[in-house]
Amino acid sequence: MDNRTFAGLLAATPSAALSIIELTAELTRPDGSFDLDAAAARQKDVEMACAQAQDYASATGRLLEAMRCKLLRRR
């Protein structure tokens, strides 16, 4: 694996500005519980935020595995 591969992995990693964080804050009641009714009313937003978070997790996972692989070869 060369640096161009790492550059490609980095370029494929989405922004860390995940909407699930803001959305979860909006759907959390003052007592700290999650407002399921409000979440259900915003089902499309919830699904999109979850998909975005999953994409981010997958992309960062690929980057992590590439780094581990590279480091293990150095040993």
PyMOL Python script that loads the backbone (N, CA, C, O; Angstrom):
from pymol import cmd

cmd.read_pdbstr("""\
ATOM      1  N   MET A   1       0.843  -1.171   0.000  1.00  0.00           N
ATOM      2  CA  MET A   1       0.000   0.000   0.000  1.00  0.00           C
ATOM      3  C   MET A   1       0.893   1.241   0.000  1.00  0.00           C
ATOM      4  O   MET A   1       1.839   1.327   0.782  1.00  0.00           O
ATOM      5  N   ASP A   2       0.602   2.167  -0.847  1.00  0.00           N
ATOM      6  CA  ASP A   2       1.426   3.373  -0.925  1.00  0.00           C
ATOM      7  C   ASP A   2       0.622   4.588  -0.464  1.00  0.00           C
ATOM      8  O   ASP A   2      -0.555   4.477  -0.120  1.00  0.00           O
ATOM      9  N   ASN A   3       1.273   5.737  -0.463  1.00  0.00           N
ATOM     10  CA  ASN A   3       0.632   6.952   0.018  1.00  0.00           C
ATOM     11  C   ASN A   3      -0.558   7.362  -0.837  1.00  0.00           C
ATOM     12  O   ASN A   3      -1.496   7.978  -0.332  1.00  0.00           O
ATOM     13  N   ARG A   4      -0.535   7.029  -2.130  1.00  0.00           N
ATOM     14  CA  ARG A   4      -1.680   7.372  -2.968  1.00  0.00           C
ATOM     15  C   ARG A   4      -2.921   6.621  -2.494  1.00  0.00           C
ATOM     16  O   ARG A   4      -4.034   7.143  -2.565  1.00  0.00           O
ATOM     17  N   THR A   5      -2.730   5.417  -2.019  1.00  0.00           N
ATOM     18  CA  THR A   5      -3.855   4.655  -1.490  1.00  0.00           C
ATOM     19  C   THR A   5      -4.381   5.320  -0.223  1.00  0.00           C
ATOM     20  O   THR A   5      -5.593   5.432  -0.039  1.00  0.00           O
ATOM     21  N   PHE A   6      -3.483   5.761   0.647  1.00  0.00           N
ATOM     22  CA  PHE A   6      -3.920   6.465   1.850  1.00  0.00           C
ATOM     23  C   PHE A   6      -4.613   7.774   1.482  1.00  0.00           C
ATOM     24  O   PHE A   6      -5.612   8.145   2.099  1.00  0.00           O
ATOM     25  N   ALA A   7      -4.093   8.462   0.495  1.00  0.00           N
ATOM     26  CA  ALA A   7      -4.730   9.705   0.055  1.00  0.00           C
ATOM     27  C   ALA A   7      -6.132   9.413  -0.473  1.00  0.00           C
ATOM     28  O   ALA A   7      -7.064  10.178  -0.226  1.00  0.00           O
ATOM     29  N   GLY A   8      -6.277   8.325  -1.185  1.00  0.00           N
ATOM     30  CA  GLY A   8      -7.595   7.945  -1.685  1.00  0.00           C
ATOM     31  C   GLY A   8      -8.550   7.594  -0.554  1.00  0.00           C
ATOM     32  O   GLY A   8      -9.723   7.965  -0.580  1.00  0.00           O
ATOM     33  N   LEU A   9      -8.031   6.872   0.446  1.00  0.00           N
ATOM     34  CA  LEU A   9      -8.867   6.539   1.605  1.00  0.00           C
ATOM     35  C   LEU A   9      -9.284   7.795   2.356  1.00  0.00           C
ATOM     36  O   LEU A   9     -10.432   7.921   2.781  1.00  0.00           O
ATOM     37  N   LEU A  10      -8.353   8.716   2.516  1.00  0.00           N
ATOM     38  CA  LEU A  10      -8.681   9.981   3.193  1.00  0.00           C
ATOM     39  C   LEU A  10      -9.722  10.771   2.407  1.00  0.00           C
ATOM     40  O   LEU A  10     -10.661  11.323   2.980  1.00  0.00           O
ATOM     41  N   ALA A  11      -9.545  10.818   1.097  1.00  0.00           N
ATOM     42  CA  ALA A  11     -10.494  11.557   0.261  1.00  0.00           C
ATOM     43  C   ALA A  11     -11.884  10.922   0.309  1.00  0.00           C
ATOM     44  O   ALA A  11     -12.891  11.617   0.173  1.00  0.00           O
ATOM     45  N   ALA A  12     -11.936   9.616   0.500  1.00  0.00           N
ATOM     46  CA  ALA A  12     -13.221   8.916   0.543  1.00  0.00           C
ATOM     47  C   ALA A  12     -13.892   8.984   1.911  1.00  0.00           C
ATOM     48  O   ALA A  12     -15.037   8.560   2.062  1.00  0.00           O
ATOM     49  N   THR A  13     -13.193   9.511   2.895  1.00  0.00           N
ATOM     50  CA  THR A  13     -13.760   9.614   4.236  1.00  0.00           C
ATOM     51  C   THR A  13     -14.601  10.882   4.328  1.00  0.00           C
ATOM     52  O   THR A  13     -14.094  11.983   4.116  1.00  0.00           O
ATOM     53  N   PRO A  14     -15.895  10.727   4.646  1.00  0.00           N
ATOM     54  CA  PRO A  14     -16.761  11.909   4.719  1.00  0.00           C
ATOM     55  C   PRO A  14     -16.375  12.843   5.859  1.00  0.00           C
ATOM     56  O   PRO A  14     -15.624  12.479   6.764  1.00  0.00           O
ATOM     57  N   SER A  15     -16.896  14.025   5.788  1.00  0.00           N
ATOM     58  CA  SER A  15     -16.676  15.025   6.836  1.00  0.00           C
ATOM     59  C   SER A  15     -17.131  14.480   8.182  1.00  0.00           C
ATOM     60  O   SER A  15     -18.068  13.686   8.260  1.00  0.00           O
ATOM     61  N   ALA A  16     -16.463  14.910   9.228  1.00  0.00           N
ATOM     62  CA  ALA A  16     -16.816  14.467  10.576  1.00  0.00           C
ATOM     63  C   ALA A  16     -17.991  15.259  11.147  1.00  0.00           C
ATOM     64  O   ALA A  16     -18.382  15.034  12.293  1.00  0.00           O
ATOM     65  N   ALA A  17     -18.550  16.163  10.385  1.00  0.00           N
ATOM     66  CA  ALA A  17     -19.709  16.931  10.838  1.00  0.00           C
ATOM     67  C   ALA A  17     -20.956  16.053  10.675  1.00  0.00           C
ATOM     68  O   ALA A  17     -21.703  16.183   9.705  1.00  0.00           O
ATOM     69  N   LEU A  18     -21.161  15.164  11.638  1.00  0.00           N
ATOM     70  CA  LEU A  18     -22.239  14.193  11.549  1.00  0.00           C
ATOM     71  C   LEU A  18     -23.555  14.784  12.055  1.00  0.00           C
ATOM     72  O   LEU A  18     -23.624  15.310  13.166  1.00  0.00           O
ATOM     73  N   SER A  19     -24.582  14.692  11.238  1.00  0.00           N
ATOM     74  CA  SER A  19     -25.878  15.253  11.617  1.00  0.00           C
ATOM     75  C   SER A  19     -26.542  14.470  12.741  1.00  0.00           C
ATOM     76  O   SER A  19     -27.437  14.991  13.406  1.00  0.00           O
ATOM     77  N   ILE A  20     -26.117  13.227  12.965  1.00  0.00           N
ATOM     78  CA  ILE A  20     -26.741  12.433  14.031  1.00  0.00           C
ATOM     79  C   ILE A  20     -26.493  13.044  15.412  1.00  0.00           C
ATOM     80  O   ILE A  20     -27.300  12.862  16.324  1.00  0.00           O
ATOM     81  N   ILE A  21     -25.405  13.751  15.565  1.00  0.00           N
ATOM     82  CA  ILE A  21     -25.089  14.369  16.855  1.00  0.00           C
ATOM     83  C   ILE A  21     -26.078  15.496  17.156  1.00  0.00           C
ATOM     84  O   ILE A  21     -26.672  15.543  18.233  1.00  0.00           O
ATOM     85  N   GLU A  22     -26.244  16.394  16.202  1.00  0.00           N
ATOM     86  CA  GLU A  22     -27.190  17.506  16.384  1.00  0.00           C
ATOM     87  C   GLU A  22     -28.627  16.992  16.490  1.00  0.00           C
ATOM     88  O   GLU A  22     -29.405  17.473  17.315  1.00  0.00           O
ATOM     89  N   LEU A  23     -28.974  16.018  15.653  1.00  0.00           N
ATOM     90  CA  LEU A  23     -30.327  15.471  15.673  1.00  0.00           C
ATOM     91  C   LEU A  23     -30.635  14.801  17.014  1.00  0.00           C
ATOM     92  O   LEU A  23     -31.723  14.973  17.564  1.00  0.00           O
ATOM     93  N   THR A  24     -29.681  14.046  17.530  1.00  0.00           N
ATOM     94  CA  THR A  24     -29.882  13.404  18.828  1.00  0.00           C
ATOM     95  C   THR A  24     -30.082  14.449  19.918  1.00  0.00           C
ATOM     96  O   THR A  24     -30.923  14.277  20.800  1.00  0.00           O
ATOM     97  N   ALA A  25     -29.318  15.523  19.861  1.00  0.00           N
ATOM     98  CA  ALA A  25     -29.486  16.607  20.839  1.00  0.00           C
ATOM     99  C   ALA A  25     -30.888  17.216  20.728  1.00  0.00           C
ATOM    100  O   ALA A  25     -31.517  17.525  21.740  1.00  0.00           O
ATOM    101  N   GLU A  26     -31.366  17.384  19.508  1.00  0.00           N
ATOM    102  CA  GLU A  26     -32.703  17.946  19.307  1.00  0.00           C
ATOM    103  C   GLU A  26     -33.798  17.017  19.807  1.00  0.00           C
ATOM    104  O   GLU A  26     -34.853  17.479  20.241  1.00  0.00           O
ATOM    105  N   LEU A  27     -33.560  15.717  19.750  1.00  0.00           N
ATOM    106  CA  LEU A  27     -34.573  14.735  20.127  1.00  0.00           C
ATOM    107  C   LEU A  27     -34.452  14.265  21.583  1.00  0.00           C
ATOM    108  O   LEU A  27     -35.179  13.373  22.018  1.00  0.00           O
ATOM    109  N   THR A  28     -33.535  14.871  22.317  1.00  0.00           N
ATOM    110  CA  THR A  28     -33.360  14.528  23.719  1.00  0.00           C
ATOM    111  C   THR A  28     -34.141  15.516  24.579  1.00  0.00           C
ATOM    112  O   THR A  28     -33.996  16.731  24.452  1.00  0.00           O
ATOM    113  N   ARG A  29     -34.966  14.964  25.447  1.00  0.00           N
ATOM    114  CA  ARG A  29     -35.774  15.795  26.345  1.00  0.00           C
ATOM    115  C   ARG A  29     -34.899  16.406  27.431  1.00  0.00           C
ATOM    116  O   ARG A  29     -33.787  15.934  27.670  1.00  0.00           O
ATOM    117  N   PRO A  30     -35.388  17.451  28.090  1.00  0.00           N
ATOM    118  CA  PRO A  30     -34.626  18.076  29.182  1.00  0.00           C
ATOM    119  C   PRO A  30     -34.226  17.104  30.295  1.00  0.00           C
ATOM    120  O   PRO A  30     -33.210  17.306  30.960  1.00  0.00           O
ATOM    121  N   ASP A  31     -35.031  16.041  30.499  1.00  0.00           N
ATOM    122  CA  ASP A  31     -34.695  15.071  31.544  1.00  0.00           C
ATOM    123  C   ASP A  31     -33.664  14.036  31.082  1.00  0.00           C
ATOM    124  O   ASP A  31     -33.281  13.150  31.846  1.00  0.00           O
ATOM    125  N   GLY A  32     -33.219  14.156  29.828  1.00  0.00           N
ATOM    126  CA  GLY A  32     -32.192  13.262  29.297  1.00  0.00           C
ATOM    127  C   GLY A  32     -32.731  12.059  28.551  1.00  0.00           C
ATOM    128  O   GLY A  32     -31.951  11.295  27.982  1.00  0.00           O
ATOM    129  N   SER A  33     -34.034  11.867  28.536  1.00  0.00           N
ATOM    130  CA  SER A  33     -34.616  10.740  27.806  1.00  0.00           C
ATOM    131  C   SER A  33     -34.765  11.102  26.331  1.00  0.00           C
ATOM    132  O   SER A  33     -34.749  12.274  25.955  1.00  0.00           O
ATOM    133  N   PHE A  34     -34.907  10.077  25.517  1.00  0.00           N
ATOM    134  CA  PHE A  34     -35.028  10.253  24.068  1.00  0.00           C
ATOM    135  C   PHE A  34     -36.510  10.333  23.714  1.00  0.00           C
ATOM    136  O   PHE A  34     -37.300   9.482  24.126  1.00  0.00           O
ATOM    137  N   ASP A  35     -36.880  11.351  22.955  1.00  0.00           N
ATOM    138  CA  ASP A  35     -38.280  11.577  22.579  1.00  0.00           C
ATOM    139  C   ASP A  35     -38.607  10.728  21.349  1.00  0.00           C
ATOM    140  O   ASP A  35     -38.366  11.138  20.214  1.00  0.00           O
ATOM    141  N   LEU A  36     -39.161   9.536  21.597  1.00  0.00           N
ATOM    142  CA  LEU A  36     -39.468   8.605  20.510  1.00  0.00           C
ATOM    143  C   LEU A  36     -40.547   9.140  19.580  1.00  0.00           C
ATOM    144  O   LEU A  36     -40.501   8.883  18.377  1.00  0.00           O
ATOM    145  N   ASP A  37     -41.512   9.873  20.106  1.00  0.00           N
ATOM    146  CA  ASP A  37     -42.566  10.439  19.261  1.00  0.00           C
ATOM    147  C   ASP A  37     -41.990  11.478  18.297  1.00  0.00           C
ATOM    148  O   ASP A  37     -42.336  11.502  17.116  1.00  0.00           O
ATOM    149  N   ALA A  38     -41.119  12.324  18.811  1.00  0.00           N
ATOM    150  CA  ALA A  38     -40.485  13.328  17.952  1.00  0.00           C
ATOM    151  C   ALA A  38     -39.583  12.656  16.922  1.00  0.00           C
ATOM    152  O   ALA A  38     -39.513  13.094  15.774  1.00  0.00           O
ATOM    153  N   ALA A  39     -38.894  11.592  17.332  1.00  0.00           N
ATOM    154  CA  ALA A  39     -38.038  10.852  16.400  1.00  0.00           C
ATOM    155  C   ALA A  39     -38.879  10.210  15.302  1.00  0.00           C
ATOM    156  O   ALA A  39     -38.498  10.230  14.132  1.00  0.00           O
ATOM    157  N   ALA A  40     -40.016   9.645  15.678  1.00  0.00           N
ATOM    158  CA  ALA A  40     -40.894   9.020  14.687  1.00  0.00           C
ATOM    159  C   ALA A  40     -41.413  10.056  13.692  1.00  0.00           C
ATOM    160  O   ALA A  40     -41.549   9.770  12.502  1.00  0.00           O
ATOM    161  N   ALA A  41     -41.699  11.253  14.182  1.00  0.00           N
ATOM    162  CA  ALA A  41     -42.176  12.321  13.310  1.00  0.00           C
ATOM    163  C   ALA A  41     -41.091  12.790  12.341  1.00  0.00           C
ATOM    164  O   ALA A  41     -41.384  13.363  11.291  1.00  0.00           O
ATOM    165  N   ARG A  42     -39.844  12.540  12.706  1.00  0.00           N
ATOM    166  CA  ARG A  42     -38.710  12.949  11.858  1.00  0.00           C
ATOM    167  C   ARG A  42     -37.975  11.723  11.312  1.00  0.00           C
ATOM    168  O   ARG A  42     -36.753  11.731  11.160  1.00  0.00           O
ATOM    169  N   GLN A  43     -38.734  10.684  11.026  1.00  0.00           N
ATOM    170  CA  GLN A  43     -38.182   9.405  10.592  1.00  0.00           C
ATOM    171  C   GLN A  43     -37.186   9.557   9.444  1.00  0.00           C
ATOM    172  O   GLN A  43     -36.120   8.943   9.474  1.00  0.00           O
ATOM    173  N   LYS A  44     -37.509  10.350   8.451  1.00  0.00           N
ATOM    174  CA  LYS A  44     -36.613  10.523   7.298  1.00  0.00           C
ATOM    175  C   LYS A  44     -35.285  11.140   7.739  1.00  0.00           C
ATOM    176  O   LYS A  44     -34.222  10.699   7.299  1.00  0.00           O
ATOM    177  N   ASP A  45     -35.338  12.152   8.600  1.00  0.00           N
ATOM    178  CA  ASP A  45     -34.115  12.782   9.108  1.00  0.00           C
ATOM    179  C   ASP A  45     -33.283  11.772   9.902  1.00  0.00           C
ATOM    180  O   ASP A  45     -32.058  11.727   9.781  1.00  0.00           O
ATOM    181  N   VAL A  46     -33.969  10.963  10.717  1.00  0.00           N
ATOM    182  CA  VAL A  46     -33.277   9.960  11.525  1.00  0.00           C
ATOM    183  C   VAL A  46     -32.586   8.945  10.620  1.00  0.00           C
ATOM    184  O   VAL A  46     -31.422   8.607  10.838  1.00  0.00           O
ATOM    185  N   GLU A  47     -33.295   8.461   9.612  1.00  0.00           N
ATOM    186  CA  GLU A  47     -32.708   7.481   8.691  1.00  0.00           C
ATOM    187  C   GLU A  47     -31.505   8.052   7.944  1.00  0.00           C
ATOM    188  O   GLU A  47     -30.490   7.374   7.782  1.00  0.00           O
ATOM    189  N   MET A  48     -31.621   9.295   7.492  1.00  0.00           N
ATOM    190  CA  MET A  48     -30.505   9.924   6.772  1.00  0.00           C
ATOM    191  C   MET A  48     -29.305  10.121   7.697  1.00  0.00           C
ATOM    192  O   MET A  48     -28.166   9.893   7.289  1.00  0.00           O
ATOM    193  N   ALA A  49     -29.550  10.541   8.933  1.00  0.00           N
ATOM    194  CA  ALA A  49     -28.463  10.748   9.891  1.00  0.00           C
ATOM    195  C   ALA A  49     -27.779   9.424  10.224  1.00  0.00           C
ATOM    196  O   ALA A  49     -26.557   9.365  10.352  1.00  0.00           O
ATOM    197  N   CYS A  50     -28.568   8.372  10.362  1.00  0.00           N
ATOM    198  CA  CYS A  50     -27.999   7.046  10.646  1.00  0.00           C
ATOM    199  C   CYS A  50     -27.165   6.549   9.474  1.00  0.00           C
ATOM    200  O   CYS A  50     -26.082   6.001   9.674  1.00  0.00           O
ATOM    201  N   ALA A  51     -27.658   6.735   8.255  1.00  0.00           N
ATOM    202  CA  ALA A  51     -26.910   6.317   7.068  1.00  0.00           C
ATOM    203  C   ALA A  51     -25.596   7.089   6.962  1.00  0.00           C
ATOM    204  O   ALA A  51     -24.561   6.510   6.633  1.00  0.00           O
ATOM    205  N   GLN A  52     -25.634   8.394   7.239  1.00  0.00           N
ATOM    206  CA  GLN A  52     -24.424   9.208   7.195  1.00  0.00           C
ATOM    207  C   GLN A  52     -23.414   8.725   8.228  1.00  0.00           C
ATOM    208  O   GLN A  52     -22.222   8.629   7.936  1.00  0.00           O
ATOM    209  N   ALA A  53     -23.885   8.422   9.429  1.00  0.00           N
ATOM    210  CA  ALA A  53     -22.996   7.938  10.488  1.00  0.00           C
ATOM    211  C   ALA A  53     -22.401   6.579  10.114  1.00  0.00           C
ATOM    212  O   ALA A  53     -21.225   6.326  10.375  1.00  0.00           O
ATOM    213  N   GLN A  54     -23.200   5.709   9.508  1.00  0.00           N
ATOM    214  CA  GLN A  54     -22.710   4.396   9.090  1.00  0.00           C
ATOM    215  C   GLN A  54     -21.657   4.535   7.988  1.00  0.00           C
ATOM    216  O   GLN A  54     -20.645   3.835   8.005  1.00  0.00           O
ATOM    217  N   ASP A  55     -21.891   5.429   7.041  1.00  0.00           N
ATOM    218  CA  ASP A  55     -20.903   5.682   5.983  1.00  0.00           C
ATOM    219  C   ASP A  55     -19.590   6.162   6.574  1.00  0.00           C
ATOM    220  O   ASP A  55     -18.514   5.724   6.167  1.00  0.00           O
ATOM    221  N   TYR A  56     -19.689   7.070   7.540  1.00  0.00           N
ATOM    222  CA  TYR A  56     -18.484   7.596   8.192  1.00  0.00           C
ATOM    223  C   TYR A  56     -17.742   6.487   8.934  1.00  0.00           C
ATOM    224  O   TYR A  56     -16.519   6.378   8.848  1.00  0.00           O
ATOM    225  N   ALA A  57     -18.501   5.667   9.664  1.00  0.00           N
ATOM    226  CA  ALA A  57     -17.883   4.569  10.413  1.00  0.00           C
ATOM    227  C   ALA A  57     -17.193   3.586   9.464  1.00  0.00           C
ATOM    228  O   ALA A  57     -16.092   3.115   9.748  1.00  0.00           O
ATOM    229  N   SER A  58     -17.832   3.282   8.352  1.00  0.00           N
ATOM    230  CA  SER A  58     -17.235   2.353   7.386  1.00  0.00           C
ATOM    231  C   SER A  58     -15.952   2.921   6.777  1.00  0.00           C
ATOM    232  O   SER A  58     -14.941   2.226   6.672  1.00  0.00           O
ATOM    233  N   ALA A  59     -16.007   4.175   6.384  1.00  0.00           N
ATOM    234  CA  ALA A  59     -14.839   4.806   5.755  1.00  0.00           C
ATOM    235  C   ALA A  59     -13.681   4.918   6.738  1.00  0.00           C
ATOM    236  O   ALA A  59     -12.535   4.650   6.377  1.00  0.00           O
ATOM    237  N   THR A  60     -13.967   5.309   7.973  1.00  0.00           N
ATOM    238  CA  THR A  60     -12.886   5.414   8.946  1.00  0.00           C
ATOM    239  C   THR A  60     -12.369   4.029   9.328  1.00  0.00           C
ATOM    240  O   THR A  60     -11.189   3.873   9.642  1.00  0.00           O
ATOM    241  N   GLY A  61     -13.232   3.038   9.304  1.00  0.00           N
ATOM    242  CA  GLY A  61     -12.800   1.661   9.560  1.00  0.00           C
ATOM    243  C   GLY A  61     -11.825   1.167   8.500  1.00  0.00           C
ATOM    244  O   GLY A  61     -10.835   0.507   8.817  1.00  0.00           O
ATOM    245  N   ARG A  62     -12.110   1.490   7.235  1.00  0.00           N
ATOM    246  CA  ARG A  62     -11.184   1.115   6.152  1.00  0.00           C
ATOM    247  C   ARG A  62      -9.839   1.804   6.327  1.00  0.00           C
ATOM    248  O   ARG A  62      -8.790   1.193   6.124  1.00  0.00           O
ATOM    249  N   LEU A  63      -9.872   3.062   6.699  1.00  0.00           N
ATOM    250  CA  LEU A  63      -8.641   3.812   6.916  1.00  0.00           C
ATOM    251  C   LEU A  63      -7.859   3.219   8.092  1.00  0.00           C
ATOM    252  O   LEU A  63      -6.641   3.068   8.010  1.00  0.00           O
ATOM    253  N   LEU A  64      -8.534   2.892   9.154  1.00  0.00           N
ATOM    254  CA  LEU A  64      -7.903   2.283  10.317  1.00  0.00           C
ATOM    255  C   LEU A  64      -7.241   0.957   9.956  1.00  0.00           C
ATOM    256  O   LEU A  64      -6.099   0.710  10.343  1.00  0.00           O
ATOM    257  N   GLU A  65      -7.939   0.114   9.227  1.00  0.00           N
ATOM    258  CA  GLU A  65      -7.375  -1.177   8.834  1.00  0.00           C
ATOM    259  C   GLU A  65      -6.164  -1.003   7.918  1.00  0.00           C
ATOM    260  O   GLU A  65      -5.198  -1.759   8.026  1.00  0.00           O
ATOM    261  N   ALA A  66      -6.202  -0.030   7.030  1.00  0.00           N
ATOM    262  CA  ALA A  66      -5.062   0.227   6.150  1.00  0.00           C
ATOM    263  C   ALA A  66      -3.843   0.666   6.961  1.00  0.00           C
ATOM    264  O   ALA A  66      -2.719   0.245   6.686  1.00  0.00           O
ATOM    265  N   MET A  67      -4.074   1.508   7.952  1.00  0.00           N
ATOM    266  CA  MET A  67      -2.967   1.964   8.796  1.00  0.00           C
ATOM    267  C   MET A  67      -2.391   0.806   9.606  1.00  0.00           C
ATOM    268  O   MET A  67      -1.173   0.661   9.714  1.00  0.00           O
ATOM    269  N   ARG A  68      -3.271  -0.016  10.176  1.00  0.00           N
ATOM    270  CA  ARG A  68      -2.798  -1.171  10.948  1.00  0.00           C
ATOM    271  C   ARG A  68      -1.987  -2.119  10.078  1.00  0.00           C
ATOM    272  O   ARG A  68      -0.938  -2.612  10.493  1.00  0.00           O
ATOM    273  N   CYS A  69      -2.472  -2.368   8.885  1.00  0.00           N
ATOM    274  CA  CYS A  69      -1.783  -3.258   7.961  1.00  0.00           C
ATOM    275  C   CYS A  69      -0.389  -2.718   7.644  1.00  0.00           C
ATOM    276  O   CYS A  69       0.592  -3.462   7.650  1.00  0.00           O
ATOM    277  N   LYS A  70      -0.316  -1.447   7.376  1.00  0.00           N
ATOM    278  CA  LYS A  70       0.967  -0.814   7.057  1.00  0.00           C
ATOM    279  C   LYS A  70       1.924  -0.903   8.251  1.00  0.00           C
ATOM    280  O   LYS A  70       3.106  -1.195   8.076  1.00  0.00           O
ATOM    281  N   LEU A  71       1.423  -0.654   9.450  1.00  0.00           N
ATOM    282  CA  LEU A  71       2.249  -0.683  10.643  1.00  0.00           C
ATOM    283  C   LEU A  71       2.714  -2.110  10.957  1.00  0.00           C
ATOM    284  O   LEU A  71       3.854  -2.306  11.378  1.00  0.00           O
ATOM    285  N   LEU A  72       1.858  -3.093  10.759  1.00  0.00           N
ATOM    286  CA  LEU A  72       2.249  -4.484  11.027  1.00  0.00           C
ATOM    287  C   LEU A  72       3.370  -4.943  10.086  1.00  0.00           C
ATOM    288  O   LEU A  72       4.234  -5.725  10.481  1.00  0.00           O
ATOM    289  N   ARG A  73       3.352  -4.463   8.866  1.00  0.00           N
ATOM    290  CA  ARG A  73       4.411  -4.823   7.911  1.00  0.00           C
ATOM    291  C   ARG A  73       5.763  -4.264   8.314  1.00  0.00           C
ATOM    292  O   ARG A  73       6.799  -4.815   7.942  1.00  0.00           O
ATOM    293  N   ARG A  74       5.764  -3.168   9.076  1.00  0.00           N
ATOM    294  CA  ARG A  74       7.020  -2.549   9.506  1.00  0.00           C
ATOM    295  C   ARG A  74       7.721  -3.340  10.597  1.00  0.00           C
ATOM    296  O   ARG A  74       8.929  -3.202  10.784  1.00  0.00           O
ATOM    297  N   ARG A  75       6.987  -4.153  11.307  1.00  0.00           N
ATOM    298  CA  ARG A  75       7.557  -4.870  12.466  1.00  0.00           C
ATOM    299  C   ARG A  75       8.474  -5.959  12.048  1.00  0.00           C
ATOM    300  O   ARG A  75       9.033  -6.655  12.896  1.00  0.00           O
TER     301      ARG A  75
END
""", "prot")
cmd.dss("prot")
cmd.show_as("cartoon", "prot")
cmd.util.cbc("prot")
cmd.orient("prot")
